Amino acid sequence: MPELQRLRADHAPALLAFERENRAWFARTISDRGDAYFADFPARHRALLAYQDEGTDHFHVLVADDGTTILGRFNLMDITDGEAELGFRMAESATGQGLATEAAQAVCHLAATTYTLTSLRAQSNLDNLASHTVLTRVGFTVTGETVLRNGAAGRRYVKGLGGPEGRAAGL
């Protein structure tokens, strides 16, 4: 069974492989990271770990049964006043198996319990039916439309995580 893990320094090689192997797949529905992302990957990875240590972001990877291959990323970013943005991406080879929904649910649970957040935001390309499905299955509701960084039309979502009683129940 794949395992959701908090991002660590030793994930760097597998995470870079995940991003490279799925670059064209991701570019179909989200902005391409650009060549500089790959050239500067070691420094970017260290920066993510620093943000995580500061508590402004929490990064997670979904690791395959082999213990090394990364199947997905699930990130809580820009944490402010108990709110964060959920972002995620899955390897093309791992889609259609319910893994994204399970991992997103697990991250929402961590957000409410471990990180004591009260709500999450998300957004996705209008054409990205898979992301819309995952978000609605884990309890996000559509709040409107937006223009994404790549200029594409997108949807905005929100999910309340409840107060202390909701966190105790895993909401």
Stockholm file with secondary structure:
# STOCKHOLM 1.0

chainA/1-171         MPELQRLRADHAPALLAFERENRAWFARTISDRGDAYFADFPARHRALLAYQDEGTDHFHVLVADDGTTILGRFNLMDITDGEAELGFRMAESATGQGLATEAAQAVCHLAATTYTLTSLRAQSNLDNLASHTVLTRVGFTVTGETVLRNGAAGRRYVKGLGGPEGRAAGL
#=GR chainA/1-171 SS CCEEEECCGGGHHHHHHHHHHTHHHHHTTSCCCCHHHHHTHHHHHHHHHHHHHHTSCEEEEEECTTSSCEEEEEEEEEEETTEEEEEEEECGGGTTSSHHHHHHHHHHHHHHTTSCCCEEEEEEETTCHHHHHHHHHTTCEEEEEEECTTSCEEEEEEEECCSHHHHHTTC
#=GC SS_cons         CCEEEECCGGGHHHHHHHHHHTHHHHHTTSCCCCHHHHHTHHHHHHHHHHHHHHTSCEEEEEECTTSSCEEEEEEEEEEETTEEEEEEEECGGGTTSSHHHHHHHHHHHHHHTTSCCCEEEEEEETTCHHHHHHHHHTTCEEEEEEECTTSCEEEEEEEECCSHHHHHTTC
//
